[in-house]
Amino acid sequence: MTGRLPGLPALLAALSRRLPAERLADLQHHLDMADGPADPLLDRWAAAHPAAGLSSQLGAVRAAWQDEAPGLPGTAIALSLATAEACEQGWEPSAELVVSGPTSPAIPVRLTSGIAIDVIRSASDALLIASFAAYDISEIITELRAAVGRGVRVDLLLEESTSAARVFDALQGQVRIWHRADGSAPGSLHAKVIAADRRIALLGSANLTSRALSDNVEIGVILRDSRAVARLVDHLGWLTGPGAGYLRRS
């Protein structure tokens, strides 16, 4: 597959969306002092900030800088980055790509493991989680215990044939676990969802396993369209009700 690579303005906008304010300000400071895209000062900045994919993303910015505007001083690139940040303030995309495994500089992404924890931490009322498999997720268990502690209702829709519920034994009596009503019927509960408060949801290919959340090549989307999330939660909730007869309390 081939396609036109993002230009310098798009790459700077993507970088401004990815970096927290303090790190973005630090990068702008280094760009201000840089003589050009090949300045070793930028290599040292990248080496000091080893976040997944960040070095490649900054490398793409520097390559585009060299190809498209090699005469621009670092101060101009820093100003462009600050302008992109100002334009982004107060705006949040309704959907954002989430990945596990290797990251690329082509588009800004967030790692599944971190976003899963963020969604769980954001819940103040209810969490609805669906997964085909679950194991080796001590950090997720810790976050769910904390959610229960702050009064969040937690529903776990799990595939019984994979014994996914076992990993949640430490939360027995604190969360509600649901299995297919007829476990011998064809098909499986194969959805992977973490939804918080009918407001935000992580959807994707990753099960609740350490490998899926960090190592496997997995793709997902963080959805912030509250109307779409509410419909998703309503559908999954309907599956737990007597009208559907599809899921039963474990």
C-alpha positions as a Markdown table, in Angstrom:
| # | Residue | x | y | z |
|---|---|---|---|---|
| 1 | Met | 0.0 | 0.0 | 0.0 |
| 2 | Thr | 1.2 | 3.5 | -0.8 |
| 3 | Gly | 0.0 | 6.9 | 0.1 |
| 4 | Arg | 1.1 | 10.5 | 0.6 |
| 5 | Leu | 2.9 | 10.9 | 3.9 |
| 6 | Pro | 1.7 | 13.6 | 6.3 |
| 7 | Gly | 3.2 | 17.0 | 5.8 |
| 8 | Leu | 5.0 | 19.1 | 8.4 |
| 9 | Pro | 1.9 | 21.0 | 9.6 |
| 10 | Ala | 0.0 | 17.7 | 10.2 |
| 11 | Leu | 3.0 | 16.1 | 11.9 |
| 12 | Leu | 3.4 | 19.1 | 14.2 |
| 13 | Ala | -0.3 | 19.0 | 15.1 |
| 14 | Ala | -0.1 | 15.3 | 15.8 |
| 15 | Leu | 2.9 | 15.8 | 18.1 |
| 16 | Ser | 1.2 | 18.6 | 20.0 |
| 17 | Arg | -1.8 | 16.3 | 20.6 |
| 18 | Arg | 0.4 | 13.6 | 21.9 |
| 19 | Leu | 2.6 | 15.4 | 24.4 |
| 20 | Pro | 1.6 | 16.7 | 27.8 |
| 21 | Ala | 2.0 | 20.4 | 28.4 |
| 22 | Glu | 5.2 | 20.3 | 30.3 |
| 23 | Arg | 7.0 | 18.0 | 27.8 |
| 24 | Leu | 5.6 | 20.0 | 24.9 |
| 25 | Ala | 7.0 | 23.2 | 26.4 |
| 26 | Asp | 10.4 | 21.5 | 26.9 |
| 27 | Leu | 10.5 | 20.4 | 23.3 |
| 28 | Gln | 9.6 | 23.9 | 22.1 |
| 29 | His | 12.5 | 25.3 | 24.2 |
| 30 | His | 14.9 | 22.8 | 22.5 |
| 31 | Leu | 13.5 | 23.7 | 19.1 |
| 32 | Asp | 14.1 | 27.4 | 19.8 |
| 33 | Met | 17.8 | 26.6 | 20.4 |
| 34 | Ala | 18.1 | 24.2 | 17.4 |
| 35 | Asp | 20.1 | 25.3 | 14.4 |
| 36 | Gly | 18.1 | 23.1 | 12.1 |
| 37 | Pro | 16.5 | 19.6 | 11.7 |
| 38 | Ala | 19.8 | 17.8 | 12.1 |
| 39 | Asp | 20.9 | 19.5 | 15.3 |
| 40 | Pro | 22.2 | 16.9 | 17.8 |
| 41 | Leu | 20.3 | 18.8 | 20.5 |
| 42 | Leu | 17.1 | 17.2 | 19.2 |
| 43 | Asp | 18.7 | 13.7 | 19.3 |
| 44 | Arg | 19.5 | 14.2 | 22.9 |
| 45 | Trp | 16.0 | 15.4 | 23.7 |
| 46 | Ala | 14.5 | 12.3 | 22.0 |
| 47 | Ala | 16.9 | 10.0 | 23.9 |
| 48 | Ala | 15.9 | 11.7 | 27.2 |
| 49 | His | 12.2 | 11.0 | 26.5 |
| 50 | Pro | 11.9 | 7.3 | 25.6 |
| 51 | Ala | 8.1 | 7.0 | 25.3 |
| 52 | Ala | 6.9 | 4.4 | 22.8 |
| 53 | Gly | 7.1 | 5.8 | 19.2 |
| 54 | Leu | 8.0 | 9.3 | 20.3 |
| 55 | Ser | 11.5 | 9.2 | 18.8 |
| 56 | Ser | 10.1 | 8.0 | 15.5 |
| 57 | Gln | 7.4 | 10.7 | 15.6 |
| 58 | Leu | 9.9 | 13.5 | 16.2 |
| 59 | Gly | 12.1 | 11.9 | 13.5 |
| 60 | Ala | 9.2 | 12.3 | 11.0 |
| 61 | Val | 8.9 | 15.9 | 12.0 |
| 62 | Arg | 12.6 | 16.5 | 11.4 |
| 63 | Ala | 12.6 | 14.7 | 8.1 |
| 64 | Ala | 9.6 | 16.8 | 6.9 |
| 65 | Trp | 11.3 | 19.9 | 8.1 |
| 66 | Gln | 14.4 | 19.1 | 6.1 |
| 67 | Asp | 12.4 | 18.2 | 3.0 |
| 68 | Glu | 9.8 | 20.9 | 3.0 |
| 69 | Ala | 11.4 | 23.9 | 4.7 |
| 70 | Pro | 15.1 | 23.4 | 5.5 |
| 71 | Gly | 15.6 | 27.2 | 5.7 |
| 72 | Leu | 13.2 | 27.6 | 8.6 |
| 73 | Pro | 14.9 | 28.3 | 11.9 |
| 74 | Gly | 14.1 | 26.2 | 15.0 |
| 75 | Thr | 12.3 | 29.2 | 16.4 |
| 76 | Ala | 9.8 | 29.0 | 13.6 |
| 77 | Ile | 9.1 | 25.3 | 14.2 |
| 78 | Ala | 8.8 | 26.0 | 17.9 |
| 79 | Leu | 6.2 | 28.7 | 17.2 |
| 80 | Ser | 4.3 | 26.4 | 14.8 |
| 81 | Leu | 4.2 | 23.7 | 17.5 |
| 82 | Ala | 2.9 | 26.3 | 20.0 |
| 83 | Thr | 0.3 | 27.4 | 17.5 |
| 84 | Ala | -0.9 | 23.9 | 17.0 |
| 85 | Glu | -1.1 | 23.4 | 20.7 |
| 86 | Ala | -3.3 | 26.6 | 21.1 |
| 87 | Cys | -5.6 | 25.4 | 18.3 |
| 88 | Glu | -6.0 | 22.0 | 19.9 |
| 89 | Gln | -6.9 | 23.4 | 23.4 |
| 90 | Gly | -10.5 | 22.7 | 24.3 |
| 91 | Trp | -10.9 | 20.2 | 21.5 |
| 92 | Glu | -11.0 | 16.5 | 22.0 |
| 93 | Pro | -11.6 | 14.0 | 19.1 |
| 94 | Ser | -14.7 | 11.8 | 19.3 |
| 95 | Ala | -12.5 | 8.8 | 18.4 |
| 96 | Glu | -8.8 | 8.1 | 18.8 |
| 97 | Leu | -6.7 | 5.2 | 17.6 |
| 98 | Val | -5.3 | 2.8 | 20.2 |
| 99 | Val | -2.7 | 0.1 | 19.6 |
| 100 | Ser | -0.8 | -2.7 | 21.3 |
| 101 | Gly | 2.6 | -3.8 | 20.0 |
| 102 | Pro | 4.9 | -1.8 | 17.7 |
| 103 | Thr | 4.0 | 1.8 | 17.1 |
| 104 | Ser | 4.7 | 3.8 | 13.9 |
| 105 | Pro | 5.3 | 7.5 | 13.2 |
| 106 | Ala | 2.5 | 7.6 | 10.6 |
| 107 | Ile | -0.2 | 8.6 | 12.9 |
| 108 | Pro | -0.4 | 9.5 | 16.7 |
| 109 | Val | -1.5 | 6.5 | 18.7 |
| 110 | Arg | -2.0 | 5.6 | 22.4 |
| 111 | Leu | -1.1 | 2.3 | 23.9 |
| 112 | Thr | -3.9 | 0.0 | 24.9 |
| 113 | Ser | -2.6 | -0.8 | 28.4 |
| 114 | Gly | -2.5 | 2.9 | 29.4 |
| 115 | Ile | -5.9 | 3.8 | 27.8 |
| 116 | Ala | -7.6 | 0.9 | 29.5 |
| 117 | Ile | -6.5 | 2.1 | 32.8 |
| 118 | Asp | -7.5 | 5.7 | 32.0 |
| 119 | Val | -11.0 | 4.6 | 31.1 |
| 120 | Ile | -11.4 | 2.6 | 34.3 |
| 121 | Arg | -10.1 | 5.5 | 36.4 |
| 122 | Ser | -12.5 | 7.9 | 34.7 |
| 123 | Ala | -15.6 | 6.0 | 35.9 |
| 124 | Ser | -17.6 | 7.6 | 38.7 |
| 125 | Asp | -20.8 | 5.6 | 38.4 |
| 126 | Ala | -20.6 | 2.4 | 36.3 |
| 127 | Leu | -18.1 | 0.3 | 34.4 |
| 128 | Leu | -19.2 | -2.3 | 31.8 |
| 129 | Ile | -16.4 | -4.6 | 30.6 |
| 130 | Ala | -16.6 | -7.4 | 28.1 |
| 131 | Ser | -13.8 | -9.8 | 27.2 |
| 132 | Phe | -13.4 | -13.2 | 25.6 |
| 133 | Ala | -10.3 | -14.1 | 27.7 |
| 134 | Ala | -8.7 | -12.6 | 30.8 |
| 135 | Tyr | -5.5 | -13.4 | 32.7 |
| 136 | Asp | -2.3 | -11.9 | 34.1 |
| 137 | Ile | -3.8 | -8.4 | 34.6 |
| 138 | Ser | -2.9 | -7.5 | 38.1 |
| 139 | Glu | -2.9 | -3.7 | 37.3 |
| 140 | Ile | -6.4 | -3.9 | 35.9 |
| 141 | Ile | -7.5 | -5.8 | 39.0 |
| 142 | Thr | -6.0 | -3.1 | 41.2 |
| 143 | Glu | -7.8 | -0.4 | 39.2 |
| 144 | Leu | -11.2 | -2.2 | 39.4 |
| 145 | Arg | -10.8 | -2.6 | 43.2 |
| 146 | Ala | -10.2 | 1.1 | 43.4 |
| 147 | Ala | -13.2 | 1.8 | 41.3 |
| 148 | Val | -15.4 | -0.4 | 43.5 |
| 149 | Gly | -14.0 | 1.5 | 46.5 |
| 150 | Arg | -15.2 | 4.8 | 45.1 |
| 151 | Gly | -18.7 | 3.4 | 44.5 |
| 152 | Val | -18.5 | 2.4 | 40.9 |
| 153 | Arg | -20.8 | -0.5 | 39.8 |
| 154 | Val | -18.8 | -3.0 | 37.8 |
| 155 | Asp | -20.3 | -5.5 | 35.4 |
| 156 | Leu | -18.0 | -8.1 | 33.7 |
| 157 | Leu | -19.3 | -9.9 | 30.6 |
| 158 | Leu | -17.0 | -12.9 | 30.2 |
| 159 | Glu | -16.7 | -16.0 | 28.0 |
| 160 | Glu | -17.1 | -19.0 | 30.3 |
| 161 | Ser | -15.3 | -21.5 | 28.1 |
| 162 | Thr | -12.0 | -19.6 | 28.6 |
| 163 | Ser | -12.3 | -19.5 | 32.4 |
| 164 | Ala | -11.9 | -15.7 | 32.1 |
| 165 | Ala | -13.7 | -15.1 | 35.4 |
| 166 | Arg | -10.9 | -16.8 | 37.5 |
| 167 | Val | -8.6 | -13.8 | 37.3 |
| 168 | Phe | -11.3 | -11.8 | 39.1 |
| 169 | Asp | -11.6 | -14.1 | 42.1 |
| 170 | Ala | -10.1 | -11.5 | 44.3 |
| 171 | Leu | -13.1 | -9.2 | 43.5 |
| 172 | Gln | -15.7 | -11.9 | 44.3 |
| 173 | Gly | -18.8 | -10.3 | 45.7 |
| 174 | Gln | -17.7 | -6.8 | 44.7 |
| 175 | Val | -18.4 | -7.1 | 40.9 |
| 176 | Arg | -21.1 | -8.7 | 38.9 |
| 177 | Ile | -19.9 | -11.4 | 36.5 |
| 178 | Trp | -22.1 | -12.5 | 33.5 |
| 179 | His | -21.7 | -15.6 | 31.3 |
| 180 | Arg | -23.7 | -16.8 | 28.3 |
| 181 | Ala | -26.9 | -18.4 | 29.6 |
| 182 | Asp | -26.3 | -21.5 | 27.4 |
| 183 | Gly | -22.6 | -22.1 | 27.3 |
| 184 | Ser | -23.0 | -25.1 | 25.1 |
| 185 | Ala | -24.7 | -23.2 | 22.3 |
| 186 | Pro | -22.8 | -22.2 | 19.1 |
| 187 | Gly | -20.9 | -19.0 | 19.2 |
| 188 | Ser | -19.1 | -17.2 | 22.0 |
| 189 | Leu | -19.0 | -13.9 | 23.9 |
| 190 | His | -16.2 | -12.4 | 21.8 |
| 191 | Ala | -16.6 | -8.7 | 22.3 |
| 192 | Lys | -13.9 | -6.6 | 23.9 |
| 193 | Val | -15.2 | -3.4 | 25.5 |
| 194 | Ile | -14.4 | -1.2 | 28.5 |
| 195 | Ala | -17.2 | 1.4 | 28.9 |
| 196 | Ala | -17.3 | 4.1 | 31.7 |
| 197 | Asp | -20.4 | 6.0 | 32.7 |
| 198 | Arg | -22.1 | 5.8 | 29.3 |
| 199 | Arg | -19.6 | 8.4 | 28.3 |
| 200 | Ile | -16.4 | 6.9 | 27.0 |
| 201 | Ala | -15.5 | 3.4 | 25.7 |
| 202 | Leu | -12.5 | 1.5 | 24.6 |
| 203 | Leu | -13.4 | -0.9 | 21.7 |
| 204 | Gly | -10.9 | -3.2 | 19.9 |
| 205 | Ser | -9.4 | -6.5 | 19.3 |
| 206 | Ala | -7.5 | -6.8 | 22.6 |
| 207 | Asn | -8.6 | -9.2 | 25.3 |
| 208 | Leu | -8.0 | -8.5 | 29.0 |
| 209 | Thr | -4.6 | -10.2 | 29.0 |
| 210 | Ser | -1.1 | -8.8 | 29.6 |
| 211 | Arg | 0.0 | -9.8 | 26.1 |
| 212 | Ala | -3.0 | -8.3 | 24.3 |
| 213 | Leu | -2.7 | -5.1 | 26.2 |
| 214 | Ser | 1.0 | -4.6 | 25.7 |
| 215 | Asp | 2.8 | -7.0 | 23.3 |
| 216 | Asn | 0.4 | -8.4 | 20.7 |
| 217 | Val | -0.4 | -6.4 | 17.6 |
| 218 | Glu | -3.9 | -5.2 | 18.5 |
| 219 | Ile | -6.0 | -2.3 | 17.2 |
| 220 | Gly | -8.7 | -0.4 | 19.0 |
| 221 | Val | -10.5 | 2.9 | 19.2 |
| 222 | Ile | -11.3 | 5.1 | 22.2 |
| 223 | Leu | -14.8 | 6.4 | 21.6 |
| 224 | Arg | -15.9 | 9.7 | 23.3 |
| 225 | Asp | -19.2 | 10.1 | 21.5 |
| 226 | Ser | -21.6 | 9.8 | 24.5 |
| 227 | Arg | -24.6 | 9.0 | 22.4 |
| 228 | Ala | -22.8 | 6.1 | 20.6 |
| 229 | Val | -21.4 | 4.9 | 23.9 |
| 230 | Ala | -24.8 | 5.0 | 25.6 |
| 231 | Arg | -26.3 | 2.9 | 22.8 |
| 232 | Leu | -23.4 | 0.4 | 23.1 |
| 233 | Val | -24.0 | 0.2 | 26.9 |
| 234 | Asp | -27.7 | -0.2 | 26.4 |
| 235 | His | -27.2 | -3.0 | 24.0 |
| 236 | Leu | -24.8 | -4.9 | 26.3 |
| 237 | Gly | -27.1 | -4.2 | 29.3 |
| 238 | Trp | -30.0 | -5.6 | 27.3 |
| 239 | Leu | -28.1 | -8.9 | 26.9 |
| 240 | Thr | -28.0 | -9.2 | 30.7 |
| 241 | Gly | -31.8 | -8.7 | 31.0 |
| 242 | Pro | -34.6 | -11.3 | 31.0 |
| 243 | Gly | -35.9 | -10.1 | 27.7 |
| 244 | Ala | -32.8 | -11.3 | 25.8 |
| 245 | Gly | -32.1 | -14.4 | 27.9 |
| 246 | Tyr | -28.5 | -14.4 | 26.5 |
| 247 | Leu | -26.5 | -13.8 | 29.7 |
| 248 | Arg | -26.9 | -15.0 | 33.3 |
| 249 | Arg | -25.3 | -14.0 | 36.5 |
| 250 | Ser | -22.4 | -16.2 | 37.6 |
